[in-house]
Amino acid sequence: MLSKASLLAAIVFVALLFWGGSQPVAVGLFKPPLDKVAHFAAFGVLGFLLWLGFQGRWPWLIIMLVGGVGALDEWHQVFLPGRSVSIGDFAMDMAAAAVVVGVMSALEKLQGGRGGVK
């Protein structure tokens, strides 16, 4: 049950990310370097939700999905007034995915099991 709820939460999170990013208030909401912290936090949450949803399986797929959403987010910003593409933002998205997958994998090994958080 947790896996389905987590995947649904990930889908809703992505929808809200794109909707929120389209709002005029999003322009300049986080000033550097806090914009990178915001990207790391948001995409870390997405990676964690996917980890739970996939029950700790397919870590490379999780990283690729988070990266895909990050790339789409940056591309989406091309069409928004006052927004711009940032390779630094995308790098933080990927770093967040890698850190979450790495930490969750390590915790799983310490617990000696598979299937996400017990």
N, CA, C and O atoms as a Tinker XYZ file with bonds, in Angstrom:
   472  protein
     1  N      0.819000   -1.197000    0.000000    73     2
     2  CA     0.000000    0.000000    0.000000    64     1     3
     3  C      0.867000    1.267000    0.000000    63     2     4     5
     4  O      0.557000    2.230000   -0.701000    81     3
     5  N      1.946000    1.265000    0.783000    73     3     6
     6  CA     2.837000    2.420000    0.834000    64     5     7
     7  C      3.415000    2.718000   -0.537000    63     6     8     9
     8  O      3.569000    3.885000   -0.898000    81     7
     9  N      3.738000    1.689000   -1.307000    73     7    10
    10  CA     4.364000    1.927000   -2.602000    64     9    11
    11  C      3.421000    2.649000   -3.557000    63    10    12    13
    12  O      3.846000    3.559000   -4.270000    81    11
    13  N      2.155000    2.263000   -3.584000    73    11    14
    14  CA     1.205000    2.931000   -4.472000    64    13    15
    15  C      0.957000    4.365000   -4.024000    63    14    16    17
    16  O      0.896000    5.279000   -4.846000    81    15
    17  N      0.815000    4.554000   -2.726000    73    15    18
    18  CA     0.605000    5.906000   -2.199000    64    17    19
    19  C      1.816000    6.789000   -2.480000    63    18    20    21
    20  O      1.663000    7.967000   -2.802000    81    19
    21  N      3.006000    6.235000   -2.361000    73    19    22
    22  CA     4.224000    7.002000   -2.610000    64    21    23
    23  C      4.348000    7.383000   -4.077000    63    22    24    25
    24  O      4.764000    8.496000   -4.397000    81    23
    25  N      3.991000    6.468000   -4.969000    73    23    26
    26  CA     4.041000    6.779000   -6.397000    64    25    27
    27  C      3.002000    7.840000   -6.746000    63    26    28    29
    28  O      3.276000    8.741000   -7.538000    81    27
    29  N      1.825000    7.740000   -6.165000    73    27    30
    30  CA     0.798000    8.756000   -6.385000    64    29    31
    31  C      1.277000   10.111000   -5.840000    63    30    32    33
    32  O      1.089000   11.145000   -6.481000    81    31
    33  N      1.884000   10.094000   -4.675000    73    31    34
    34  CA     2.415000   11.333000   -4.093000    64    33    35
    35  C      3.497000   11.931000   -5.000000    63    34    36    37
    36  O      3.573000   13.151000   -5.147000    81    35
    37  N      4.332000   11.081000   -5.608000    73    35    38
    38  CA     5.375000   11.566000   -6.520000    64    37    39
    39  C      4.746000   12.234000   -7.743000    63    38    40    41
    40  O      5.222000   13.277000   -8.192000    81    39
    41  N      3.686000   11.644000   -8.279000    73    39    42
    42  CA     3.003000   12.227000   -9.440000    64    41    43
    43  C      2.389000   13.573000   -9.073000    63    42    44    45
    44  O      2.523000   14.544000   -9.818000    81    43
    45  N      1.724000   13.630000   -7.938000    73    43    46
    46  CA     1.126000   14.892000   -7.482000    64    45    47
    47  C      2.222000   15.934000   -7.234000    63    46    48    49
    48  O      2.056000   17.104000   -7.579000    81    47
    49  N      3.329000   15.514000   -6.641000    73    47    50
    50  CA     4.447000   16.417000   -6.363000    64    49    51
    51  C      4.974000   17.036000   -7.655000    63    50    52    53
    52  O      5.223000   18.240000   -7.715000    81    51
    53  N      5.144000   16.211000   -8.689000    73    51    54
    54  CA     5.646000   16.714000   -9.971000    64    53    55
    55  C      4.637000   17.687000  -10.583000    63    54    56    57
    56  O      5.022000   18.735000  -11.101000    81    55
    57  N      3.353000   17.344000  -10.527000    73    55    58
    58  CA     2.323000   18.242000  -11.060000    64    57    59
    59  C      2.351000   19.589000  -10.342000    63    58    60    61
    60  O      2.253000   20.640000  -10.976000    81    59
    61  N      2.485000   19.554000   -9.023000    73    59    62
    62  CA     2.546000   20.796000   -8.251000    64    61    63
    63  C      3.824000   21.579000   -8.532000    63    62    64    65
    64  O      3.818000   22.810000   -8.533000    81    63
    65  N      4.911000   20.863000   -8.769000    73    63    66
    66  CA     6.184000   21.502000   -9.110000    64    65    67
    67  C      6.038000   22.313000  -10.396000    63    66    68    69
    68  O      6.468000   23.465000  -10.463000    81    67
    69  N      5.435000   21.711000  -11.407000    73    67    70
    70  CA     5.273000   22.406000  -12.678000    64    69    71
    71  C      4.230000   23.514000  -12.575000    63    70    72    73
    72  O      4.416000   24.588000  -13.147000    81    71
    73  N      3.151000   23.273000  -11.863000    73    71    74
    74  CA     2.136000   24.299000  -11.690000    64    73    75
    75  C      2.702000   25.477000  -10.898000    63    74    76    77
    76  O      2.559000   26.632000  -11.301000    81    75
    77  N      3.340000   25.177000   -9.775000    73    75    78
    78  CA     3.912000   26.235000   -8.944000    64    77    79
    79  C      4.987000   27.020000   -9.666000    63    78    80    81
    80  O      5.078000   28.241000   -9.532000    81    79
    81  N      5.805000   26.309000  -10.437000    73    79    82
    82  CA     6.862000   26.976000  -11.192000    64    81    83
    83  C      6.338000   27.875000  -12.294000    63    82    84    85
    84  O      7.055000   28.750000  -12.780000    81    83
    85  N      5.087000   27.666000  -12.691000    73    83    86
    86  CA     4.467000   28.485000  -13.734000    64    85    87
    87  C      3.849000   29.774000  -13.191000    63    86    88    89
    88  O      3.474000   30.654000  -13.966000    81    87
    89  N      3.744000   29.888000  -11.895000    73    87    90
    90  CA     3.104000   31.046000  -11.284000    64    89    91
    91  C      4.069000   32.239000  -11.273000    63    90    92    93
    92  O      5.273000   32.065000  -11.086000    81    91
    93  N      3.538000   33.440000  -11.473000    73    91    94
    94  CA     4.411000   34.629000  -11.479000    64    93    95
    95  C      5.237000   34.791000  -10.201000    63    94    96    97
    96  O      6.351000   35.314000  -10.248000    81    95
    97  N      4.703000   34.350000   -9.067000    73    95    98
    98  CA     5.425000   34.481000   -7.804000    64    97    99
    99  C      6.712000   33.649000   -7.793000    63    98   100   101
   100  O      7.604000   33.909000   -6.986000    81    99
   101  N      6.815000   32.662000   -8.671000    73    99   102
   102  CA     7.996000   31.794000   -8.710000    64   101   103
   103  C      9.233000   32.523000   -9.226000    63   102   104   105
   104  O     10.359000   32.103000   -8.961000    81   103
   105  N      9.023000   33.621000   -9.968000    73   103   106
   106  CA    10.157000   34.379000  -10.504000    64   105   107
   107  C     10.912000   35.021000   -9.345000    63   106   108   109
   108  O     10.376000   35.877000   -8.640000    81   107
   109  N     12.148000   34.603000   -9.158000    73   107   110
   110  CA    12.980000   35.172000   -8.111000    64   109   111
   111  C     12.577000   34.799000   -6.695000    63   110   112   113
   112  O     12.985000   35.460000   -5.740000    81   111
   113  N     11.780000   33.743000   -6.548000    73   111   114
   114  CA    11.322000   33.335000   -5.222000    64   113   115
   115  C     12.499000   32.981000   -4.313000    63   114   116   117
   116  O     12.526000   33.362000   -3.142000    81   115
   117  N     13.464000   32.254000   -4.858000    73   115   118
   118  CA    14.662000   31.881000   -4.103000    64   117   119
   119  C     15.874000   32.526000   -4.771000    63   118   120   121
   120  O     16.172000   32.246000   -5.932000    81   119
   121  N     16.559000   33.378000   -4.044000    73   119   122
   122  CA    17.764000   34.041000   -4.548000    64   121   123
   123  C     18.965000   33.113000   -4.356000    63   122   124   125
   124  O     19.001000   32.326000   -3.410000    81   123
   125  N     19.960000   33.209000   -5.267000    73   123   126
   126  CA    21.163000   32.396000   -5.104000    64   125   127
   127  C     21.817000   32.690000   -3.758000    63   126   128   129
   128  O     21.829000   33.848000   -3.341000    81   127
   129  N     22.340000   31.730000   -3.087000    73   127   130
   130  CA    22.438000   30.311000   -3.406000    64   129   131
   131  C     21.249000   29.483000   -2.916000    63   130   132   133
   132  O     21.252000   28.259000   -3.055000    81   131
   133  N     20.226000   30.142000   -2.341000    73   131   134
   134  CA    19.088000   29.381000   -1.822000    64   133   135
   135  C     18.309000   28.672000   -2.924000    63   134   136   137
   136  O     17.599000   27.705000   -2.647000    81   135
   137  N     18.428000   29.133000   -4.168000    73   135   138
   138  CA    17.749000   28.443000   -5.260000    64   137   139
   139  C     18.291000   27.022000   -5.421000    63   138   140   141
   140  O     17.548000   26.096000   -5.748000    81   139
   141  N     19.577000   26.867000   -5.190000    73   139   142
   142  CA    20.184000   25.521000   -5.304000    64   141   143
   143  C     19.724000   24.635000   -4.144000    63   142   144   145
   144  O     19.485000   23.441000   -4.324000    81   143
   145  N     19.604000   25.220000   -2.966000    73   143   146
   146  CA    19.100000   24.480000   -1.801000    64   145   147
   147  C     17.662000   24.038000   -2.061000    63   146   148   149
   148  O     17.293000   22.908000   -1.741000    81   147
   149  N     16.856000   24.919000   -2.635000    73   147   150
   150  CA    15.464000   24.587000   -2.940000    64   149   151
   151  C     15.386000   23.456000   -3.958000    63   150   152   153
   152  O     14.565000   22.549000   -3.816000    81   151
   153  N     16.232000   23.501000   -4.981000    73   151   154
   154  CA    16.251000   22.410000   -5.967000    64   153   155
   155  C     16.658000   21.098000   -5.314000    63   154   156   157
   156  O     16.036000   20.061000   -5.545000    81   155
   157  N     17.704000   21.147000   -4.499000    73   155   158
   158  CA    18.172000   19.923000   -3.841000    64   157   159
   159  C     17.071000   19.336000   -2.960000    63   158   160   161
   160  O     16.840000   18.127000   -2.969000    81   159
   161  N     16.401000   20.189000   -2.209000    73   159   162
   162  CA    15.338000   19.713000   -1.308000    64   161   163
   163  C     14.166000   19.140000   -2.097000    63   162   164   165
   164  O     13.690000   18.046000   -1.793000    81   163
   165  N     13.701000   19.863000   -3.098000    73   163   166
   166  CA    12.528000   19.412000   -3.858000    64   165   167
   167  C     12.799000   18.109000   -4.591000    63   166   168   169
   168  O     11.982000   17.189000   -4.550000    81   167
   169  N     13.931000   18.026000   -5.255000    73   167   170
   170  CA    14.207000   16.822000   -6.022000    64   169   171
   171  C     14.670000   15.674000   -5.129000    63   170   172   173
   172  O     14.573000   14.508000   -5.510000    81   171
   173  N     15.173000   16.004000   -3.944000    73   171   174
   174  CA    15.441000   14.973000   -2.950000    64   173   175
   175  C     14.145000   14.333000   -2.470000    63   174   176   177
   176  O     14.069000   13.115000   -2.309000    81   175
   177  N     13.126000   15.157000   -2.243000    73   175   178
   178  CA    11.811000   14.634000   -1.849000    64   177   179
   179  C     11.266000   13.728000   -2.953000    63   178   180   181
   180  O     10.758000   12.641000   -2.678000    81   179
   181  N     11.376000   14.180000   -4.197000    73   179   182
   182  CA    10.901000   13.354000   -5.318000    64   181   183
   183  C     11.646000   12.020000   -5.358000    63   182   184   185
   184  O     11.025000   10.971000   -5.534000    81   183
   185  N     12.954000   12.050000   -5.199000    73   183   186
   186  CA    13.732000   10.812000   -5.190000    64   185   187
   187  C     13.315000    9.886000   -4.057000    63   186   188   189
   188  O     13.229000    8.672000   -4.243000    81   187
   189  N     13.058000   10.452000   -2.890000    73   187   190
   190  CA    12.633000    9.659000   -1.740000    64   189   191
   191  C     11.260000    9.023000   -1.990000    63   190   192   193
   192  O     11.054000    7.847000   -1.688000    81   191
   193  N     10.331000    9.798000   -2.537000    73   191   194
   194  CA     9.004000    9.245000   -2.842000    64   193   195
   195  C      9.104000    8.105000   -3.861000    63   194   196   197
   196  O      8.417000    7.091000   -3.742000    81   195
   197  N      9.967000    8.287000   -4.857000    73   195   198
   198  CA    10.151000    7.214000   -5.847000    64   197   199
   199  C     10.827000    6.002000   -5.212000    63   198   200   201
   200  O     10.484000    4.865000   -5.534000    81   199
   201  N     11.780000    6.232000   -4.317000    73   199   202
   202  CA    12.432000    5.116000   -3.623000    64   201   203
   203  C     11.384000    4.291000   -2.868000    63   202   204   205
   204  O     11.365000    3.063000   -2.953000    81   203
   205  N     10.525000    4.982000   -2.138000    73   203   206
   206  CA     9.470000    4.279000   -1.411000    64   205   207
   207  C      8.515000    3.589000   -2.381000    63   206   208   209
   208  O      8.109000    2.447000   -2.161000    81   207
   209  N      8.166000    4.286000   -3.443000    73   207   210
   210  CA     7.229000    3.731000   -4.410000    64   209   211
   211  C      7.749000    2.492000   -5.102000    63   210   212   213
   212  O      6.992000    1.554000   -5.350000    81   211
   213  N      9.028000    2.477000   -5.417000    73   211   214
   214  CA     9.644000    1.312000   -6.071000    64   213   215
   215  C     10.209000    0.320000   -5.059000    63   214   216   217
   216  O     10.860000   -0.655000   -5.433000    81   215
   217  N      9.957000    0.573000   -3.784000    73   215   218
   218  CA    10.380000   -0.294000   -2.686000    64   217   219
   219  C     11.883000   -0.591000   -2.722000    63   218   220   221
   220  O     12.320000   -1.710000   -2.455000    81   219
   221  N     12.644000    0.427000   -3.054000    73   219   222
   222  CA    14.094000    0.295000   -3.051000    64   221   223
   223  C     14.671000   -0.430000   -4.252000    63   222   224   225
   224  O     15.875000   -0.683000   -4.307000    81   223
   225  N     13.838000   -0.761000   -5.198000    73   223   226
   226  CA    14.339000   -1.429000   -6.405000    64   225   227
   227  C     14.641000   -0.387000   -7.479000    63   226   228   229
   228  O     14.132000    0.733000   -7.434000    81   227
   229  N     15.457000   -0.760000   -8.422000    73   227   230
   230  CA    15.785000    0.049000   -9.602000    64   229   231
   231  C     16.334000    1.434000   -9.260000    63   230   232   233
   232  O     15.784000    2.444000   -9.698000    81   231
   233  N     17.405000    1.483000   -8.488000    73   231   234
   234  CA    17.955000    2.794000   -8.107000    64   233   235
   235  C     18.356000    3.658000   -9.311000    63   234   236   237
   236  O     18.191000    4.877000   -9.277000    81   235
   237  N     18.878000    3.037000  -10.368000    73   235   238
   238  CA    19.264000    3.829000  -11.547000    64   237   239
   239  C     18.046000    4.419000  -12.235000    63   238   240   241
   240  O     18.113000    5.522000  -12.779000    81   239
   241  N     16.934000    3.696000  -12.217000    73   239   242
   242  CA    15.704000    4.224000  -12.792000    64   241   243
   243  C     15.227000    5.436000  -11.995000    63   242   244   245
   244  O     14.766000    6.424000  -12.568000    81   243
   245  N     15.340000    5.353000  -10.684000    73   243   246
   246  CA    14.938000    6.483000   -9.834000    64   245   247
   247  C     15.770000    7.715000  -10.186000    63   246   248   249
   248  O     15.224000    8.806000  -10.350000    81   247
   249  N     17.073000    7.547000  -10.303000    73   247   250
   250  CA    17.952000    8.667000  -10.649000    64   249   251
   251  C     17.593000    9.220000  -12.026000    63   250   252   253
   252  O     17.568000   10.435000  -12.222000    81   251
   253  N     17.315000    8.332000  -12.976000    73   251   254
   254  CA    16.957000    8.783000  -14.321000    64   253   255
   255  C     15.612000    9.507000  -14.345000    63   254   256   257
   256  O     15.454000   10.497000  -15.059000    81   255
   257  N     14.649000    9.022000  -13.574000    73   255   258
   258  CA    13.344000    9.690000  -13.524000    64   257   259
   259  C     13.456000   11.077000  -12.907000    63   258   260   261
   260  O     12.886000   12.042000  -13.416000    81   259
   261  N     14.192000   11.164000  -11.811000    73   259   262
   262  CA    14.391000   12.479000  -11.181000    64   261   263
   263  C     15.113000   13.411000  -12.154000    63   262   264   265
   264  O     14.751000   14.580000  -12.282000    81   263
   265  N     16.125000   12.897000  -12.833000    73   263   266
   266  CA    16.848000   13.702000  -13.822000    64   265   267
   267  C     15.961000   14.131000  -14.978000    63   266   268   269
   268  O     16.065000   15.255000  -15.469000    81   267
   269  N     15.086000   13.230000  -15.409000    73   267   270
   270  CA    14.153000   13.567000  -16.484000    64   269   271
   271  C     13.200000   14.673000  -16.084000    63   270   272   273
   272  O     12.937000   15.588000  -16.864000    81   271
   273  N     12.685000   14.590000  -14.870000    73   271   274
   274  CA    11.791000   15.646000  -14.372000    64   273   275
   275  C     12.568000   16.958000  -14.237000    63   274   276   277
   276  O     12.051000   18.027000  -14.561000    81   275
   277  N     13.803000   16.871000  -13.759000    73   275   278
   278  CA    14.630000   18.075000  -13.638000    64   277   279
   279  C     14.898000   18.716000  -14.994000    63   278   280   281
   280  O     14.832000   19.937000  -15.131000    81   279
   281  N     15.199000   17.894000  -15.996000    73   279   282
   282  CA    15.436000   18.415000  -17.348000    64   281   283
   283  C     14.161000   19.042000  -17.918000    63   282   284   285
   284  O     14.209000   20.108000  -18.532000    81   283
   285  N     13.038000   18.383000  -17.714000    73   283   286
   286  CA    11.769000   18.952000  -18.185000    64   285   287
   287  C     11.438000   20.253000  -17.470000    63   286   288   289
   288  O     10.904000   21.183000  -18.074000    81   287
   289  N     11.757000   20.316000  -16.182000    73   287   290
   290  CA    11.527000   21.534000  -15.415000    64   289   291
   291  C     12.342000   22.689000  -15.988000    63   290   292   293
   292  O     11.825000   23.793000  -16.157000    81   291
   293  N     13.597000   22.439000  -16.281000    73   291   294
   294  CA    14.445000   23.486000  -16.851000    64   293   295
   295  C     13.961000   23.877000  -18.247000    63   294   296   297
   296  O     13.929000   25.064000  -18.571000    81   295
   297  N     13.590000   22.918000  -19.066000    73   295   298
   298  CA    13.080000   23.205000  -20.411000    64   297   299
   299  C     11.781000   24.007000  -20.319000    63   298   300   301
   300  O     11.574000   24.951000  -21.083000    81   299
   301  N     10.918000   23.634000  -19.394000    73   299   302
   302  CA     9.643000   24.326000  -19.190000    64   301   303
   303  C      9.872000   25.808000  -18.895000    63   302   304   305
   304  O      9.068000   26.651000  -19.290000    81   303
   305  N     10.957000   26.123000  -18.207000    73   303   306
   306  CA    11.236000   27.504000  -17.828000    64   305   307
   307  C     11.575000   28.392000  -19.023000    63   306   308   309
   308  O     11.484000   29.616000  -18.930000    81   307
   309  N     11.965000   27.785000  -20.143000    73   307   310
   310  CA    12.244000   28.557000  -21.355000    64   309   311
   311  C     11.009000   29.350000  -21.775000    63   310   312   313
   312  O     11.124000   30.445000  -22.326000    81   311
   313  N      9.840000   28.795000  -21.512000    73   311   314
   314  CA     8.584000   29.381000  -21.974000    64   313   315
   315  C      7.915000   30.294000  -20.941000    63   314   316   317
   316  O      6.818000   30.800000  -21.176000    81   315
   317  N      8.564000   30.499000  -19.817000    73   315   318
   318  CA     7.964000   31.289000  -18.740000    64   317   319
   319  C      8.657000   32.639000  -18.606000    63   318   320   321
   320  O      9.881000   32.702000  -18.490000    81   319
   321  N      7.871000   33.726000  -18.623000    73   319   322
   322  CA     8.471000   35.059000  -18.476000    64   321   323
   323  C      9.229000   35.195000  -17.153000    63   322   324   325
   324  O      8.726000   34.837000  -16.088000    81   323
   325  N     10.440000   35.717000  -17.253000    73   323   326
   326  CA    11.244000   35.949000  -16.061000    64   325   327
   327  C     12.007000   34.735000  -15.567000    63   326   328   329
   328  O     12.784000   34.838000  -14.618000    81   327
   329  N     11.799000   33.589000  -16.193000    73   327   330
   330  CA    12.501000   32.357000  -15.779000    64   329   331
   331  C     13.564000   32.022000  -16.812000    63   330   332   333
   332  O     13.487000   32.471000  -17.955000    81   331
   333  N     14.547000   31.241000  -16.418000    73   331   334
   334  CA    15.608000   30.857000  -17.345000    64   333   335
   335  C     16.121000   29.460000  -17.003000    63   334   336   337
   336  O     15.906000   28.941000  -15.907000    81   335
   337  N     16.794000   28.882000  -17.968000    73   335   338
   338  CA    17.384000   27.556000  -17.798000    64   337   339
   339  C     18.680000   27.696000  -17.009000    63   338   340   341
   340  O     19.451000   28.633000  -17.217000    81   339
   341  N     18.912000   26.745000  -16.094000    73   339   342
   342  CA    20.140000   26.770000  -15.308000    64   341   343
   343  C     20.709000   25.359000  -15.212000    63   342   344   345
   344  O     20.070000   24.459000  -14.667000    81   343
   345  N     21.903000   25.176000  -15.740000    73   343   346
   346  CA    22.565000   23.876000  -15.633000    64   345   347
   347  C     22.904000   23.597000  -14.166000    63   346   348   349
   348  O     22.955000   22.440000  -13.747000    81   347
   349  N     23.134000   24.650000  -13.394000    73   347   350
   350  CA    23.400000   24.487000  -11.963000    64   349   351
   351  C     22.196000   23.919000  -11.223000    63   350   352   353
   352  O     22.343000   23.075000  -10.338000    81   351
   353  N     20.992000   24.391000  -11.593000    73   351   354
   354  CA    19.776000   23.839000  -10.987000    64   353   355
   355  C     19.631000   22.368000  -11.329000    63   354   356   357
   356  O     19.316000   21.547000  -10.468000    81   355
   357  N     19.864000   22.041000  -12.597000    73   355   358
   358  CA    19.766000   20.645000  -13.025000    64   357   359
   359  C     20.811000   19.788000  -12.299000    63   358   360   361
   360  O     20.525000   18.657000  -11.906000    81   359
   361  N     21.997000   20.320000  -12.126000    73   359   362
   362  CA    23.046000   19.581000  -11.405000    64   361   363
   363  C     22.614000   19.297000   -9.968000    63   362   364   365
   364  O     22.889000   18.218000   -9.442000    81   363
   365  N     21.942000   20.251000   -9.331000    73   363   366
   366  CA    21.457000   20.023000   -7.968000    64   365   367
   367  C     20.346000   18.984000   -7.951000    63   366   368   369
   368  O     20.253000   18.195000   -7.011000    81   367
   369  N     19.503000   18.971000   -8.978000    73   367   370
   370  CA    18.455000   17.952000   -9.081000    64   369   371
   371  C     19.084000   16.564000   -9.126000    63   370   372   373
   372  O     18.653000   15.650000   -8.423000    81   371
   373  N     20.104000   16.421000   -9.959000    73   371   374
   374  CA    20.778000   15.125000  -10.101000    64   373   375
   375  C     21.536000   14.750000   -8.834000    63   374   376   377
   376  O     21.543000   13.589000   -8.426000    81   375
   377  N     22.173000   15.740000   -8.214000    73   375   378
   378  CA    22.892000   15.475000   -6.966000    64   377   379
   379  C     21.927000   14.988000   -5.890000    63   378   380   381
   380  O     22.238000   14.060000   -5.144000    81   379
   381  N     20.763000   15.615000   -5.812000    73   379   382
   382  CA    19.770000   15.195000   -4.821000    64   381   383
   383  C     19.348000   13.757000   -5.057000    63   382   384   385
   384  O     19.251000   12.973000   -4.113000    81   383
   385  N     19.098000   13.405000   -6.309000    73   383   386
   386  CA    18.693000   12.027000   -6.631000    64   385   387
   387  C     19.790000   11.047000   -6.224000    63   386   388   389
   388  O     19.508000   10.016000   -5.613000    81   387
   389  N     21.029000   11.364000   -6.558000    73   387   390
   390  CA    22.147000   10.474000   -6.238000    64   389   391
   391  C     22.335000   10.334000   -4.729000    63   390   392   393
   392  O     22.576000    9.234000   -4.233000    81   391
   393  N     22.227000   11.440000   -4.000000    73   391   394
   394  CA    22.395000   11.392000   -2.545000    64   393   395
   395  C     21.285000   10.569000   -1.900000    63   394   396   397
   396  O     21.556000    9.723000   -1.047000    81   395
   397  N     20.041000   10.809000   -2.300000    73   395   398
   398  CA    18.923000   10.061000   -1.711000    64   397   399
   399  C     19.066000    8.569000   -1.996000    63   398   400   401
   400  O     18.913000    7.746000   -1.093000    81   399
   401  N     19.358000    8.221000   -3.241000    73   399   402
   402  CA    19.516000    6.806000   -3.582000    64   401   403
   403  C     20.700000    6.208000   -2.822000    63   402   404   405
   404  O     20.616000    5.081000   -2.334000    81   403
   405  N     21.792000    6.946000   -2.721000    73   403   406
   406  CA    22.952000    6.446000   -1.992000    64   405   407
   407  C     22.675000    6.242000   -0.510000    63   406   408   409
   408  O     23.026000    5.208000    0.057000    81   407
   409  N     22.050000    7.223000    0.112000    73   407   410
   410  CA    21.744000    7.120000    1.546000    64   409   411
   411  C     20.746000    5.994000    1.797000    63   410   412   413
   412  O     20.923000    5.199000    2.720000    81   411
   413  N     19.705000    5.926000    0.982000    73   411   414
   414  CA    18.692000    4.884000    1.185000    64   413   415
   415  C     19.277000    3.494000    0.937000    63   414   416   417
   416  O     18.932000    2.546000    1.642000    81   415
   417  N     20.148000    3.364000   -0.045000    73   415   418
   418  CA    20.808000    2.078000   -0.298000    64   417   419
   419  C     21.681000    1.676000    0.880000    63   418   420   421
   420  O     21.691000    0.514000    1.287000    81   419
   421  N     22.411000    2.639000    1.426000    73   419   422
   422  CA    23.273000    2.354000    2.580000    64   421   423
   423  C     22.443000    1.961000    3.798000    63   422   424   425
   424  O     22.787000    1.018000    4.510000    81   423
   425  N     21.355000    2.682000    4.035000    73   423   426
   426  CA    20.483000    2.333000    5.163000    64   425   427
   427  C     19.887000    0.942000    4.991000    63   426   428   429
   428  O     19.778000    0.174000    5.947000    81   427
   429  N     19.513000    0.639000    3.784000    73   427   430
   430  CA    18.949000   -0.686000    3.500000    64   429   431
   431  C     19.972000   -1.791000    3.777000    63   430   432   433
   432  O     19.635000   -2.827000    4.351000    81   431
   433  N     21.223000   -1.563000    3.364000    73   431   434
   434  CA    22.275000   -2.556000    3.623000    64   433   435
   435  C     22.524000   -2.716000    5.123000    63   434   436   437
   436  O     22.746000   -3.825000    5.608000    81   435
   437  N     22.484000   -1.598000    5.851000    73   435   438
   438  CA    22.670000   -1.676000    7.298000    64   437   439
   439  C     21.547000   -2.463000    7.965000    63   438   440   441
   440  O     21.768000   -3.165000    8.952000    81   439
   441  N     20.344000   -2.339000    7.416000    73   439   442
   442  CA    19.198000   -3.068000    7.961000    64   441   443
   443  C     19.153000   -4.509000    7.460000    63   442   444   445
   444  O     18.422000   -5.341000    7.997000    81   443
   445  N     19.941000   -4.792000    6.431000    73   443   446
   446  CA    20.008000   -6.148000    5.913000    64   445   447
   447  C     18.788000   -6.598000    5.131000    63   446   448   449
   448  O     18.495000   -7.792000    5.067000    81   447
   449  N     18.075000   -5.653000    4.537000    73   447   450
   450  CA    16.865000   -6.038000    3.810000    64   449   451
   451  C     16.683000   -5.267000    2.543000    63   450   452   453
   452  O     17.506000   -4.436000    2.162000    81   451
   453  N     15.585000   -5.562000    1.899000    73   451   454
   454  CA    15.195000   -4.896000    0.662000    64   453   455
   455  C     13.761000   -4.426000    0.841000    63   454   456   457
   456  O     13.002000   -5.010000    1.614000    81   455
   457  N     13.394000   -3.375000    0.131000    73   455   458
   458  CA    12.015000   -2.957000    0.165000    64   457   459
   459  C     11.782000   -1.596000    0.754000    63   458   460   461
   460  O     10.675000   -1.282000    1.193000    81   459
   461  N     12.829000   -0.776000    0.767000    73   459   462
   462  CA    12.619000    0.582000    1.242000    64   461   463
   463  C     12.663000    0.662000    2.759000    63   462   464   465
   464  O     13.249000   -0.187000    3.431000    81   463
   465  N     12.046000    1.674000    3.266000    73   463   466
   466  CA    12.031000    1.925000    4.714000    64   465   467
   467  C     11.113000    0.925000    5.376000    63   466   468   469
   468  O      9.996000    0.698000    4.912000    81   467
   469  N     11.575000    0.329000    6.453000    73   467   470
   470  CA    10.776000   -0.673000    7.180000    64   469   471
   471  C     10.008000   -0.005000    8.283000    63   470   472
   472  O      9.273000   -0.669000    9.015000    81   471
